[in-house]
Amino acid sequence: MNQAVRCPKCAAEVGDPTQPCPQCGYIIEHPQRKRYQKHALVSLVVVLLGYALGMIGTATRVDVLGIGGLLMGFVGGVWLMASLYLLLRTGV
């Protein structure tokens, strides 16, 4: 549930901080936006690293590395989708 906040430009009360100010149109920065950006970036790195380890493990026939890497890539992908969803909800 969103709390009402004050616009930093005109001091009007804004009911939904994800929407622009109804009086002046100022776009309010969501307080968690930078956190979601970091999560998206880190999860992208985890996906790439996980799938790279998975491919290396598969190519060298080290099953534990292959399965672990692919699992890490999958979990990172789910984390990436959740991070992107939250980032889009806060207004890109």
HTML snippet that shows the backbone in 3Dmol.js (N, CA, C, O; Angstrom):
<script src="https://3Dmol.org/build/3Dmol-min.js"></script>
<div id="view" style="width:600px;height:400px;position:relative"></div>
<script>
const pdb = `
ATOM      1  N   MET A   1       0.840  -1.177   0.000  1.00  0.00           N
ATOM      2  CA  MET A   1       0.000   0.000   0.000  1.00  0.00           C
ATOM      3  C   MET A   1       0.883   1.237   0.000  1.00  0.00           C
ATOM      4  O   MET A   1       1.831   1.319   0.782  1.00  0.00           O
ATOM      5  N   ASN A   2       0.588   2.193  -0.860  1.00  0.00           N
ATOM      6  CA  ASN A   2       1.397   3.392  -1.003  1.00  0.00           C
ATOM      7  C   ASN A   2       0.971   4.458  -0.016  1.00  0.00           C
ATOM      8  O   ASN A   2      -0.218   4.632   0.255  1.00  0.00           O
ATOM      9  N   GLN A   3       1.945   5.167   0.517  1.00  0.00           N
ATOM     10  CA  GLN A   3       1.683   6.257   1.441  1.00  0.00           C
ATOM     11  C   GLN A   3       1.659   7.566   0.669  1.00  0.00           C
ATOM     12  O   GLN A   3       2.281   7.698  -0.385  1.00  0.00           O
ATOM     13  N   ALA A   4       0.927   8.532   1.216  1.00  0.00           N
ATOM     14  CA  ALA A   4       0.923   9.858   0.612  1.00  0.00           C
ATOM     15  C   ALA A   4       2.240  10.556   0.958  1.00  0.00           C
ATOM     16  O   ALA A   4       2.696  10.503   2.099  1.00  0.00           O
ATOM     17  N   VAL A   5       2.842  11.205  -0.031  1.00  0.00           N
ATOM     18  CA  VAL A   5       4.088  11.934   0.174  1.00  0.00           C
ATOM     19  C   VAL A   5       3.915  13.356  -0.346  1.00  0.00           C
ATOM     20  O   VAL A   5       2.964  13.654  -1.067  1.00  0.00           O
ATOM     21  N   ARG A   6       4.832  14.215   0.024  1.00  0.00           N
ATOM     22  CA  ARG A   6       4.806  15.596  -0.449  1.00  0.00           C
ATOM     23  C   ARG A   6       5.744  15.747  -1.640  1.00  0.00           C
ATOM     24  O   ARG A   6       6.839  15.184  -1.665  1.00  0.00           O
ATOM     25  N   CYS A   7       5.293  16.517  -2.621  1.00  0.00           N
ATOM     26  CA  CYS A   7       6.109  16.803  -3.792  1.00  0.00           C
ATOM     27  C   CYS A   7       7.264  17.712  -3.378  1.00  0.00           C
ATOM     28  O   CYS A   7       7.022  18.729  -2.729  1.00  0.00           O
ATOM     29  N   PRO A   8       8.517  17.382  -3.729  1.00  0.00           N
ATOM     30  CA  PRO A   8       9.640  18.235  -3.346  1.00  0.00           C
ATOM     31  C   PRO A   8       9.665  19.574  -4.085  1.00  0.00           C
ATOM     32  O   PRO A   8      10.347  20.503  -3.652  1.00  0.00           O
ATOM     33  N   LYS A   9       8.938  19.683  -5.183  1.00  0.00           N
ATOM     34  CA  LYS A   9       8.947  20.912  -5.969  1.00  0.00           C
ATOM     35  C   LYS A   9       7.873  21.907  -5.518  1.00  0.00           C
ATOM     36  O   LYS A   9       8.162  23.087  -5.315  1.00  0.00           O
ATOM     37  N   CYS A  10       6.616  21.420  -5.361  1.00  0.00           N
ATOM     38  CA  CYS A  10       5.529  22.354  -5.038  1.00  0.00           C
ATOM     39  C   CYS A  10       4.888  22.081  -3.681  1.00  0.00           C
ATOM     40  O   CYS A  10       3.990  22.821  -3.276  1.00  0.00           O
ATOM     41  N   ALA A  11       5.317  21.046  -2.968  1.00  0.00           N
ATOM     42  CA  ALA A  11       4.838  20.667  -1.631  1.00  0.00           C
ATOM     43  C   ALA A  11       3.389  20.201  -1.627  1.00  0.00           C
ATOM     44  O   ALA A  11       2.757  20.171  -0.571  1.00  0.00           O
ATOM     45  N   ALA A  12       2.855  19.839  -2.784  1.00  0.00           N
ATOM     46  CA  ALA A  12       1.496  19.287  -2.829  1.00  0.00           C
ATOM     47  C   ALA A  12       1.535  17.836  -2.373  1.00  0.00           C
ATOM     48  O   ALA A  12       2.554  17.161  -2.518  1.00  0.00           O
ATOM     49  N   GLU A  13       0.428  17.361  -1.823  1.00  0.00           N
ATOM     50  CA  GLU A  13       0.363  15.980  -1.376  1.00  0.00           C
ATOM     51  C   GLU A  13       0.092  15.067  -2.574  1.00  0.00           C
ATOM     52  O   GLU A  13      -0.848  15.282  -3.339  1.00  0.00           O
ATOM     53  N   VAL A  14       0.930  14.055  -2.714  1.00  0.00           N
ATOM     54  CA  VAL A  14       0.802  13.099  -3.811  1.00  0.00           C
ATOM     55  C   VAL A  14       0.388  11.774  -3.202  1.00  0.00           C
ATOM     56  O   VAL A  14       1.095  11.236  -2.351  1.00  0.00           O
ATOM     57  N   GLY A  15      -0.750  11.242  -3.629  1.00  0.00           N
ATOM     58  CA  GLY A  15      -1.266  10.000  -3.060  1.00  0.00           C
ATOM     59  C   GLY A  15      -0.451   8.778  -3.439  1.00  0.00           C
ATOM     60  O   GLY A  15      -0.261   7.882  -2.616  1.00  0.00           O
ATOM     61  N   ASP A  16       0.029   8.728  -4.663  1.00  0.00           N
ATOM     62  CA  ASP A  16       0.798   7.587  -5.154  1.00  0.00           C
ATOM     63  C   ASP A  16       2.169   8.077  -5.611  1.00  0.00           C
ATOM     64  O   ASP A  16       2.265   8.763  -6.628  1.00  0.00           O
ATOM     65  N   PRO A  17       3.237   7.735  -4.875  1.00  0.00           N
ATOM     66  CA  PRO A  17       4.563   8.249  -5.240  1.00  0.00           C
ATOM     67  C   PRO A  17       5.116   7.688  -6.544  1.00  0.00           C
ATOM     68  O   PRO A  17       6.133   8.179  -7.033  1.00  0.00           O
ATOM     69  N   THR A  18       4.471   6.668  -7.123  1.00  0.00           N
ATOM     70  CA  THR A  18       4.935   6.148  -8.408  1.00  0.00           C
ATOM     71  C   THR A  18       4.389   6.966  -9.573  1.00  0.00           C
ATOM     72  O   THR A  18       4.817   6.777 -10.711  1.00  0.00           O
ATOM     73  N   GLN A  19       3.454   7.870  -9.307  1.00  0.00           N
ATOM     74  CA  GLN A  19       2.866   8.717 -10.333  1.00  0.00           C
ATOM     75  C   GLN A  19       3.407  10.137 -10.208  1.00  0.00           C
ATOM     76  O   GLN A  19       3.814  10.534  -9.117  1.00  0.00           O
ATOM     77  N   PRO A  20       3.424  10.919 -11.297  1.00  0.00           N
ATOM     78  CA  PRO A  20       3.870  12.316 -11.210  1.00  0.00           C
ATOM     79  C   PRO A  20       2.933  13.144 -10.324  1.00  0.00           C
ATOM     80  O   PRO A  20       1.782  12.771 -10.096  1.00  0.00           O
ATOM     81  N   CYS A  21       3.447  14.264  -9.836  1.00  0.00           N
ATOM     82  CA  CYS A  21       2.652  15.169  -9.007  1.00  0.00           C
ATOM     83  C   CYS A  21       1.457  15.667  -9.828  1.00  0.00           C
ATOM     84  O   CYS A  21       1.633  16.086 -10.973  1.00  0.00           O
ATOM     85  N   PRO A  22       0.240  15.627  -9.261  1.00  0.00           N
ATOM     86  CA  PRO A  22      -0.924  16.065 -10.027  1.00  0.00           C
ATOM     87  C   PRO A  22      -0.959  17.570 -10.274  1.00  0.00           C
ATOM     88  O   PRO A  22      -1.634  18.023 -11.199  1.00  0.00           O
ATOM     89  N   GLN A  23      -0.240  18.358  -9.462  1.00  0.00           N
ATOM     90  CA  GLN A  23      -0.270  19.811  -9.652  1.00  0.00           C
ATOM     91  C   GLN A  23       0.813  20.317 -10.596  1.00  0.00           C
ATOM     92  O   GLN A  23       0.523  21.078 -11.519  1.00  0.00           O
ATOM     93  N   CYS A  24       2.056  19.902 -10.376  1.00  0.00           N
ATOM     94  CA  CYS A  24       3.155  20.451 -11.187  1.00  0.00           C
ATOM     95  C   CYS A  24       3.742  19.447 -12.178  1.00  0.00           C
ATOM     96  O   CYS A  24       4.504  19.840 -13.061  1.00  0.00           O
ATOM     97  N   GLY A  25       3.402  18.143 -12.053  1.00  0.00           N
ATOM     98  CA  GLY A  25       3.904  17.137 -12.978  1.00  0.00           C
ATOM     99  C   GLY A  25       5.291  16.617 -12.658  1.00  0.00           C
ATOM    100  O   GLY A  25       5.862  15.865 -13.448  1.00  0.00           O
ATOM    101  N   TYR A  26       5.855  17.003 -11.501  1.00  0.00           N
ATOM    102  CA  TYR A  26       7.194  16.561 -11.104  1.00  0.00           C
ATOM    103  C   TYR A  26       7.189  15.048 -10.876  1.00  0.00           C
ATOM    104  O   TYR A  26       6.296  14.519 -10.213  1.00  0.00           O
ATOM    105  N   ILE A  27       8.188  14.357 -11.428  1.00  0.00           N
ATOM    106  CA  ILE A  27       8.291  12.913 -11.261  1.00  0.00           C
ATOM    107  C   ILE A  27       9.103  12.640 -10.000  1.00  0.00           C
ATOM    108  O   ILE A  27      10.281  12.987  -9.915  1.00  0.00           O
ATOM    109  N   ILE A  28       8.463  12.023  -9.039  1.00  0.00           N
ATOM    110  CA  ILE A  28       9.081  11.758  -7.737  1.00  0.00           C
ATOM    111  C   ILE A  28       9.895  10.469  -7.824  1.00  0.00           C
ATOM    112  O   ILE A  28       9.401   9.445  -8.294  1.00  0.00           O
ATOM    113  N   GLU A  29      11.120  10.527  -7.375  1.00  0.00           N
ATOM    114  CA  GLU A  29      12.012   9.359  -7.379  1.00  0.00           C
ATOM    115  C   GLU A  29      11.562   8.396  -6.280  1.00  0.00           C
ATOM    116  O   GLU A  29      11.459   8.780  -5.115  1.00  0.00           O
ATOM    117  N   HIS A  30      11.301   7.165  -6.650  1.00  0.00           N
ATOM    118  CA  HIS A  30      10.895   6.150  -5.685  1.00  0.00           C
ATOM    119  C   HIS A  30      12.080   5.836  -4.776  1.00  0.00           C
ATOM    120  O   HIS A  30      13.200   5.687  -5.265  1.00  0.00           O
ATOM    121  N   PRO A  31      11.860   5.733  -3.466  1.00  0.00           N
ATOM    122  CA  PRO A  31      12.998   5.516  -2.552  1.00  0.00           C
ATOM    123  C   PRO A  31      13.728   4.190  -2.756  1.00  0.00           C
ATOM    124  O   PRO A  31      14.907   4.090  -2.416  1.00  0.00           O
ATOM    125  N   GLN A  32      13.073   3.183  -3.295  1.00  0.00           N
ATOM    126  CA  GLN A  32      13.700   1.870  -3.481  1.00  0.00           C
ATOM    127  C   GLN A  32      14.261   1.666  -4.890  1.00  0.00           C
ATOM    128  O   GLN A  32      14.798   0.600  -5.190  1.00  0.00           O
ATOM    129  N   ARG A  33      14.145   2.670  -5.753  1.00  0.00           N
ATOM    130  CA  ARG A  33      14.525   2.511  -7.158  1.00  0.00           C
ATOM    131  C   ARG A  33      16.001   2.155  -7.336  1.00  0.00           C
ATOM    132  O   ARG A  33      16.326   1.260  -8.117  1.00  0.00           O
ATOM    133  N   LYS A  34      16.889   2.832  -6.634  1.00  0.00           N
ATOM    134  CA  LYS A  34      18.330   2.530  -6.764  1.00  0.00           C
ATOM    135  C   LYS A  34      18.630   1.115  -6.274  1.00  0.00           C
ATOM    136  O   LYS A  34      19.492   0.434  -6.831  1.00  0.00           O
ATOM    137  N   ARG A  35      17.933   0.679  -5.253  1.00  0.00           N
ATOM    138  CA  ARG A  35      18.119  -0.677  -4.739  1.00  0.00           C
ATOM    139  C   ARG A  35      17.704  -1.701  -5.793  1.00  0.00           C
ATOM    140  O   ARG A  35      18.396  -2.698  -5.997  1.00  0.00           O
ATOM    141  N   TYR A  36      16.575  -1.456  -6.462  1.00  0.00           N
ATOM    142  CA  TYR A  36      16.118  -2.378  -7.493  1.00  0.00           C
ATOM    143  C   TYR A  36      17.065  -2.393  -8.687  1.00  0.00           C
ATOM    144  O   TYR A  36      17.257  -3.431  -9.319  1.00  0.00           O
ATOM    145  N   GLN A  37      17.659  -1.238  -8.997  1.00  0.00           N
ATOM    146  CA  GLN A  37      18.635  -1.186 -10.082  1.00  0.00           C
ATOM    147  C   GLN A  37      19.847  -2.052  -9.756  1.00  0.00           C
ATOM    148  O   GLN A  37      20.335  -2.788 -10.614  1.00  0.00           O
ATOM    149  N   LYS A  38      20.333  -1.967  -8.521  1.00  0.00           N
ATOM    150  CA  LYS A  38      21.473  -2.790  -8.100  1.00  0.00           C
ATOM    151  C   LYS A  38      21.121  -4.273  -8.148  1.00  0.00           C
ATOM    152  O   LYS A  38      21.930  -5.090  -8.588  1.00  0.00           O
ATOM    153  N   HIS A  39      19.912  -4.622  -7.696  1.00  0.00           N
ATOM    154  CA  HIS A  39      19.485  -6.019  -7.724  1.00  0.00           C
ATOM    155  C   HIS A  39      19.446  -6.547  -9.154  1.00  0.00           C
ATOM    156  O   HIS A  39      19.874  -7.670  -9.420  1.00  0.00           O
ATOM    157  N   ALA A  40      18.929  -5.730 -10.074  1.00  0.00           N
ATOM    158  CA  ALA A  40      18.851  -6.162 -11.474  1.00  0.00           C
ATOM    159  C   ALA A  40      20.245  -6.380 -12.056  1.00  0.00           C
ATOM    160  O   ALA A  40      20.469  -7.352 -12.778  1.00  0.00           O
ATOM    161  N   LEU A  41      21.172  -5.493 -11.751  1.00  0.00           N
ATOM    162  CA  LEU A  41      22.527  -5.616 -12.276  1.00  0.00           C
ATOM    163  C   LEU A  41      23.239  -6.844 -11.699  1.00  0.00           C
ATOM    164  O   LEU A  41      23.876  -7.598 -12.434  1.00  0.00           O
ATOM    165  N   VAL A  42      23.128  -7.038 -10.395  1.00  0.00           N
ATOM    166  CA  VAL A  42      23.788  -8.181  -9.757  1.00  0.00           C
ATOM    167  C   VAL A  42      23.179  -9.496 -10.257  1.00  0.00           C
ATOM    168  O   VAL A  42      23.903 -10.458 -10.510  1.00  0.00           O
ATOM    169  N   SER A  43      21.861  -9.535 -10.396  1.00  0.00           N
ATOM    170  CA  SER A  43      21.230 -10.772 -10.862  1.00  0.00           C
ATOM    171  C   SER A  43      21.609 -11.072 -12.309  1.00  0.00           C
ATOM    172  O   SER A  43      21.727 -12.241 -12.677  1.00  0.00           O
ATOM    173  N   LEU A  44      21.801 -10.051 -13.133  1.00  0.00           N
ATOM    174  CA  LEU A  44      22.255 -10.278 -14.503  1.00  0.00           C
ATOM    175  C   LEU A  44      23.652 -10.909 -14.513  1.00  0.00           C
ATOM    176  O   LEU A  44      23.924 -11.820 -15.295  1.00  0.00           O
ATOM    177  N   VAL A  45      24.526 -10.419 -13.646  1.00  0.00           N
ATOM    178  CA  VAL A  45      25.870 -10.989 -13.536  1.00  0.00           C
ATOM    179  C   VAL A  45      25.796 -12.446 -13.068  1.00  0.00           C
ATOM    180  O   VAL A  45      26.538 -13.298 -13.557  1.00  0.00           O
ATOM    181  N   VAL A  46      24.896 -12.725 -12.119  1.00  0.00           N
ATOM    182  CA  VAL A  46      24.742 -14.093 -11.616  1.00  0.00           C
ATOM    183  C   VAL A  46      24.258 -15.015 -12.736  1.00  0.00           C
ATOM    184  O   VAL A  46      24.729 -16.145 -12.857  1.00  0.00           O
ATOM    185  N   VAL A  47      23.324 -14.536 -13.549  1.00  0.00           N
ATOM    186  CA  VAL A  47      22.823 -15.343 -14.667  1.00  0.00           C
ATOM    187  C   VAL A  47      23.957 -15.662 -15.637  1.00  0.00           C
ATOM    188  O   VAL A  47      24.155 -16.820 -16.008  1.00  0.00           O
ATOM    189  N   LEU A  48      24.689 -14.648 -16.042  1.00  0.00           N
ATOM    190  CA  LEU A  48      25.768 -14.866 -17.009  1.00  0.00           C
ATOM    191  C   LEU A  48      26.851 -15.778 -16.453  1.00  0.00           C
ATOM    192  O   LEU A  48      27.331 -16.677 -17.144  1.00  0.00           O
ATOM    193  N   LEU A  49      27.235 -15.543 -15.198  1.00  0.00           N
ATOM    194  CA  LEU A  49      28.257 -16.383 -14.576  1.00  0.00           C
ATOM    195  C   LEU A  49      27.759 -17.820 -14.401  1.00  0.00           C
ATOM    196  O   LEU A  49      28.499 -18.771 -14.650  1.00  0.00           O
ATOM    197  N   GLY A  50      26.521 -17.969 -13.979  1.00  0.00           N
ATOM    198  CA  GLY A  50      25.969 -19.304 -13.774  1.00  0.00           C
ATOM    199  C   GLY A  50      25.914 -20.109 -15.053  1.00  0.00           C
ATOM    200  O   GLY A  50      26.322 -21.270 -15.081  1.00  0.00           O
ATOM    201  N   TYR A  51      25.407 -19.492 -16.122  1.00  0.00           N
ATOM    202  CA  TYR A  51      25.341 -20.227 -17.379  1.00  0.00           C
ATOM    203  C   TYR A  51      26.724 -20.486 -17.967  1.00  0.00           C
ATOM    204  O   TYR A  51      26.941 -21.511 -18.612  1.00  0.00           O
ATOM    205  N   ALA A  52      27.660 -19.564 -17.747  1.00  0.00           N
ATOM    206  CA  ALA A  52      29.030 -19.805 -18.217  1.00  0.00           C
ATOM    207  C   ALA A  52      29.641 -20.994 -17.473  1.00  0.00           C
ATOM    208  O   ALA A  52      30.268 -21.857 -18.087  1.00  0.00           O
ATOM    209  N   LEU A  53      29.458 -21.038 -16.157  1.00  0.00           N
ATOM    210  CA  LEU A  53      29.959 -22.185 -15.382  1.00  0.00           C
ATOM    211  C   LEU A  53      29.265 -23.476 -15.811  1.00  0.00           C
ATOM    212  O   LEU A  53      29.894 -24.531 -15.895  1.00  0.00           O
ATOM    213  N   GLY A  54      27.979 -23.382 -16.076  1.00  0.00           N
ATOM    214  CA  GLY A  54      27.240 -24.559 -16.528  1.00  0.00           C
ATOM    215  C   GLY A  54      27.768 -25.091 -17.846  1.00  0.00           C
ATOM    216  O   GLY A  54      27.909 -26.301 -18.020  1.00  0.00           O
ATOM    217  N   MET A  55      28.059 -24.192 -18.773  1.00  0.00           N
ATOM    218  CA  MET A  55      28.586 -24.620 -20.070  1.00  0.00           C
ATOM    219  C   MET A  55      29.996 -25.182 -19.940  1.00  0.00           C
ATOM    220  O   MET A  55      30.341 -26.159 -20.605  1.00  0.00           O
ATOM    221  N   ILE A  56      30.812 -24.568 -19.084  1.00  0.00           N
ATOM    222  CA  ILE A  56      32.162 -25.087 -18.857  1.00  0.00           C
ATOM    223  C   ILE A  56      32.094 -26.465 -18.211  1.00  0.00           C
ATOM    224  O   ILE A  56      32.818 -27.381 -18.602  1.00  0.00           O
ATOM    225  N   GLY A  57      31.219 -26.601 -17.221  1.00  0.00           N
ATOM    226  CA  GLY A  57      31.067 -27.897 -16.565  1.00  0.00           C
ATOM    227  C   GLY A  57      30.556 -28.965 -17.502  1.00  0.00           C
ATOM    228  O   GLY A  57      30.977 -30.118 -17.415  1.00  0.00           O
ATOM    229  N   THR A  58      29.657 -28.605 -18.394  1.00  0.00           N
ATOM    230  CA  THR A  58      29.127 -29.556 -19.365  1.00  0.00           C
ATOM    231  C   THR A  58      30.200 -29.938 -20.391  1.00  0.00           C
ATOM    232  O   THR A  58      30.323 -31.106 -20.759  1.00  0.00           O
ATOM    233  N   ALA A  59      30.967 -28.960 -20.846  1.00  0.00           N
ATOM    234  CA  ALA A  59      32.003 -29.227 -21.845  1.00  0.00           C
ATOM    235  C   ALA A  59      33.132 -30.085 -21.281  1.00  0.00           C
ATOM    236  O   ALA A  59      33.691 -30.917 -21.995  1.00  0.00           O
ATOM    237  N   THR A  60      33.470 -29.893 -20.017  1.00  0.00           N
ATOM    238  CA  THR A  60      34.559 -30.660 -19.405  1.00  0.00           C
ATOM    239  C   THR A  60      34.065 -31.921 -18.712  1.00  0.00           C
ATOM    240  O   THR A  60      34.847 -32.646 -18.096  1.00  0.00           O
ATOM    241  N   ARG A  61      32.767 -32.180 -18.814  1.00  0.00           N
ATOM    242  CA  ARG A  61      32.144 -33.352 -18.209  1.00  0.00           C
ATOM    243  C   ARG A  61      32.300 -33.400 -16.688  1.00  0.00           C
ATOM    244  O   ARG A  61      32.400 -34.478 -16.103  1.00  0.00           O
ATOM    245  N   VAL A  62      32.318 -32.239 -16.060  1.00  0.00           N
ATOM    246  CA  VAL A  62      32.283 -32.162 -14.596  1.00  0.00           C
ATOM    247  C   VAL A  62      30.819 -31.886 -14.243  1.00  0.00           C
ATOM    248  O   VAL A  62      30.367 -30.741 -14.239  1.00  0.00           O
ATOM    249  N   ASP A  63      30.096 -32.963 -13.948  1.00  0.00           N
ATOM    250  CA  ASP A  63      28.647 -32.863 -13.800  1.00  0.00           C
ATOM    251  C   ASP A  63      28.221 -31.927 -12.672  1.00  0.00           C
ATOM    252  O   ASP A  63      27.242 -31.195 -12.816  1.00  0.00           O
ATOM    253  N   VAL A  64      28.934 -31.941 -11.569  1.00  0.00           N
ATOM    254  CA  VAL A  64      28.562 -31.091 -10.438  1.00  0.00           C
ATOM    255  C   VAL A  64      28.663 -29.619 -10.830  1.00  0.00           C
ATOM    256  O   VAL A  64      27.778 -28.830 -10.501  1.00  0.00           O
ATOM    257  N   LEU A  65      29.719 -29.249 -11.519  1.00  0.00           N
ATOM    258  CA  LEU A  65      29.888 -27.865 -11.966  1.00  0.00           C
ATOM    259  C   LEU A  65      28.839 -27.496 -13.005  1.00  0.00           C
ATOM    260  O   LEU A  65      28.293 -26.393 -12.979  1.00  0.00           O
ATOM    261  N   GLY A  66      28.559 -28.413 -13.914  1.00  0.00           N
ATOM    262  CA  GLY A  66      27.569 -28.149 -14.953  1.00  0.00           C
ATOM    263  C   GLY A  66      26.178 -27.941 -14.381  1.00  0.00           C
ATOM    264  O   GLY A  66      25.502 -26.968 -14.717  1.00  0.00           O
ATOM    265  N   ILE A  67      25.748 -28.854 -13.519  1.00  0.00           N
ATOM    266  CA  ILE A  67      24.408 -28.749 -12.926  1.00  0.00           C
ATOM    267  C   ILE A  67      24.332 -27.562 -11.982  1.00  0.00           C
ATOM    268  O   ILE A  67      23.347 -26.825 -11.985  1.00  0.00           O
ATOM    269  N   GLY A  68      25.372 -27.373 -11.173  1.00  0.00           N
ATOM    270  CA  GLY A  68      25.386 -26.229 -10.245  1.00  0.00           C
ATOM    271  C   GLY A  68      25.368 -24.904 -10.975  1.00  0.00           C
ATOM    272  O   GLY A  68      24.664 -23.982 -10.563  1.00  0.00           O
ATOM    273  N   GLY A  69      26.127 -24.792 -12.049  1.00  0.00           N
ATOM    274  CA  GLY A  69      26.154 -23.554 -12.822  1.00  0.00           C
ATOM    275  C   GLY A  69      24.824 -23.256 -13.488  1.00  0.00           C
ATOM    276  O   GLY A  69      24.353 -22.119 -13.470  1.00  0.00           O
ATOM    277  N   LEU A  70      24.215 -24.291 -14.080  1.00  0.00           N
ATOM    278  CA  LEU A  70      22.916 -24.090 -14.727  1.00  0.00           C
ATOM    279  C   LEU A  70      21.833 -23.757 -13.701  1.00  0.00           C
ATOM    280  O   LEU A  70      20.951 -22.943 -13.976  1.00  0.00           O
ATOM    281  N   LEU A  71      21.894 -24.370 -12.539  1.00  0.00           N
ATOM    282  CA  LEU A  71      20.945 -24.039 -11.469  1.00  0.00           C
ATOM    283  C   LEU A  71      21.150 -22.606 -10.991  1.00  0.00           C
ATOM    284  O   LEU A  71      20.185 -21.881 -10.747  1.00  0.00           O
ATOM    285  N   MET A  72      22.408 -22.204 -10.858  1.00  0.00           N
ATOM    286  CA  MET A  72      22.715 -20.828 -10.472  1.00  0.00           C
ATOM    287  C   MET A  72      22.196 -19.844 -11.521  1.00  0.00           C
ATOM    288  O   MET A  72      21.664 -18.790 -11.171  1.00  0.00           O
ATOM    289  N   GLY A  73      22.345 -20.175 -12.785  1.00  0.00           N
ATOM    290  CA  GLY A  73      21.830 -19.328 -13.857  1.00  0.00           C
ATOM    291  C   GLY A  73      20.318 -19.233 -13.833  1.00  0.00           C
ATOM    292  O   GLY A  73      19.756 -18.163 -14.066  1.00  0.00           O
ATOM    293  N   PHE A  74      19.655 -20.346 -13.552  1.00  0.00           N
ATOM    294  CA  PHE A  74      18.190 -20.335 -13.489  1.00  0.00           C
ATOM    295  C   PHE A  74      17.685 -19.482 -12.330  1.00  0.00           C
ATOM    296  O   PHE A  74      16.782 -18.665 -12.505  1.00  0.00           O
ATOM    297  N   VAL A  75      18.262 -19.671 -11.155  1.00  0.00           N
ATOM    298  CA  VAL A  75      17.856 -18.884  -9.985  1.00  0.00           C
ATOM    299  C   VAL A  75      18.152 -17.409 -10.218  1.00  0.00           C
ATOM    300  O   VAL A  75      17.349 -16.552  -9.847  1.00  0.00           O
ATOM    301  N   GLY A  76      19.289 -17.103 -10.824  1.00  0.00           N
ATOM    302  CA  GLY A  76      19.607 -15.721 -11.160  1.00  0.00           C
ATOM    303  C   GLY A  76      18.616 -15.135 -12.139  1.00  0.00           C
ATOM    304  O   GLY A  76      18.289 -13.951 -12.055  1.00  0.00           O
ATOM    305  N   GLY A  77      18.125 -15.951 -13.079  1.00  0.00           N
ATOM    306  CA  GLY A  77      17.134 -15.494 -14.043  1.00  0.00           C
ATOM    307  C   GLY A  77      15.807 -15.150 -13.382  1.00  0.00           C
ATOM    308  O   GLY A  77      15.170 -14.158 -13.737  1.00  0.00           O
ATOM    309  N   VAL A  78      15.393 -15.964 -12.430  1.00  0.00           N
ATOM    310  CA  VAL A  78      14.164 -15.669 -11.681  1.00  0.00           C
ATOM    311  C   VAL A  78      14.337 -14.384 -10.891  1.00  0.00           C
ATOM    312  O   VAL A  78      13.437 -13.544 -10.852  1.00  0.00           O
ATOM    313  N   TRP A  79      15.497 -14.234 -10.261  1.00  0.00           N
ATOM    314  CA  TRP A  79      15.800 -13.027  -9.492  1.00  0.00           C
ATOM    315  C   TRP A  79      15.814 -11.801 -10.410  1.00  0.00           C
ATOM    316  O   TRP A  79      15.336 -10.731 -10.032  1.00  0.00           O
ATOM    317  N   LEU A  80      16.362 -11.961 -11.610  1.00  0.00           N
ATOM    318  CA  LEU A  80      16.396 -10.867 -12.580  1.00  0.00           C
ATOM    319  C   LEU A  80      14.986 -10.453 -12.986  1.00  0.00           C
ATOM    320  O   LEU A  80      14.690  -9.260 -13.058  1.00  0.00           O
ATOM    321  N   MET A  81      14.123 -11.410 -13.249  1.00  0.00           N
ATOM    322  CA  MET A  81      12.748 -11.080 -13.635  1.00  0.00           C
ATOM    323  C   MET A  81      12.014 -10.354 -12.507  1.00  0.00           C
ATOM    324  O   MET A  81      11.281  -9.397 -12.756  1.00  0.00           O
ATOM    325  N   ALA A  82      12.211 -10.807 -11.270  1.00  0.00           N
ATOM    326  CA  ALA A  82      11.577 -10.134 -10.135  1.00  0.00           C
ATOM    327  C   ALA A  82      12.129  -8.718  -9.974  1.00  0.00           C
ATOM    328  O   ALA A  82      11.371  -7.788  -9.698  1.00  0.00           O
ATOM    329  N   SER A  83      13.431  -8.548 -10.142  1.00  0.00           N
ATOM    330  CA  SER A  83      14.048  -7.221 -10.020  1.00  0.00           C
ATOM    331  C   SER A  83      13.555  -6.279 -11.106  1.00  0.00           C
ATOM    332  O   SER A  83      13.270  -5.111 -10.838  1.00  0.00           O
ATOM    333  N   LEU A  84      13.452  -6.783 -12.331  1.00  0.00           N
ATOM    334  CA  LEU A  84      12.957  -5.942 -13.425  1.00  0.00           C
ATOM    335  C   LEU A  84      11.496  -5.578 -13.231  1.00  0.00           C
ATOM    336  O   LEU A  84      11.085  -4.465 -13.559  1.00  0.00           O
ATOM    337  N   TYR A  85      10.712  -6.501 -12.703  1.00  0.00           N
ATOM    338  CA  TYR A  85       9.307  -6.200 -12.416  1.00  0.00           C
ATOM    339  C   TYR A  85       9.200  -5.072 -11.397  1.00  0.00           C
ATOM    340  O   TYR A  85       8.442  -4.123 -11.595  1.00  0.00           O
ATOM    341  N   LEU A  86       9.957  -5.175 -10.308  1.00  0.00           N
ATOM    342  CA  LEU A  86       9.915  -4.134  -9.275  1.00  0.00           C
ATOM    343  C   LEU A  86      10.452  -2.811  -9.807  1.00  0.00           C
ATOM    344  O   LEU A  86       9.946  -1.748  -9.447  1.00  0.00           O
ATOM    345  N   LEU A  87      11.463  -2.868 -10.653  1.00  0.00           N
ATOM    346  CA  LEU A  87      12.021  -1.651 -11.233  1.00  0.00           C
ATOM    347  C   LEU A  87      10.998  -0.984 -12.152  1.00  0.00           C
ATOM    348  O   LEU A  87      10.872   0.241 -12.149  1.00  0.00           O
ATOM    349  N   LEU A  88      10.279  -1.765 -12.924  1.00  0.00           N
ATOM    350  CA  LEU A  88       9.259  -1.190 -13.804  1.00  0.00           C
ATOM    351  C   LEU A  88       8.083  -0.642 -13.008  1.00  0.00           C
ATOM    352  O   LEU A  88       7.463   0.341 -13.415  1.00  0.00           O
ATOM    353  N   ARG A  89       7.772  -1.266 -11.879  1.00  0.00           N
ATOM    354  CA  ARG A  89       6.669  -0.782 -11.034  1.00  0.00           C
ATOM    355  C   ARG A  89       6.985   0.577 -10.406  1.00  0.00           C
ATOM    356  O   ARG A  89       6.076   1.354 -10.116  1.00  0.00           O
ATOM    357  N   THR A  90       8.269   0.864 -10.198  1.00  0.00           N
ATOM    358  CA  THR A  90       8.644   2.140  -9.599  1.00  0.00           C
ATOM    359  C   THR A  90       8.830   3.231 -10.633  1.00  0.00           C
ATOM    360  O   THR A  90       9.149   4.367 -10.282  1.00  0.00           O
ATOM    361  N   GLY A  91       8.638   2.907 -11.899  1.00  0.00           N
ATOM    362  CA  GLY A  91       8.727   3.903 -12.968  1.00  0.00           C
ATOM    363  C   GLY A  91      10.139   4.082 -13.461  1.00  0.00           C
ATOM    364  O   GLY A  91      10.971   4.697 -12.794  1.00  0.00           O
ATOM    365  N   VAL A  92      10.402   3.546 -14.619  1.00  0.00           N
ATOM    366  CA  VAL A  92      11.759   3.628 -15.189  1.00  0.00           C
ATOM    367  C   VAL A  92      11.962   4.992 -15.806  1.00  0.00           C
ATOM    368  O   VAL A  92      13.034   5.273 -16.341  1.00  0.00           O
TER     369      VAL A  92
END
`;
const viewer = $3Dmol.createViewer("view");
viewer.addModel(pdb, "pdb");
viewer.setStyle({}, {cartoon: {color: "spectrum"}});
viewer.zoomTo();
viewer.render();
</script>
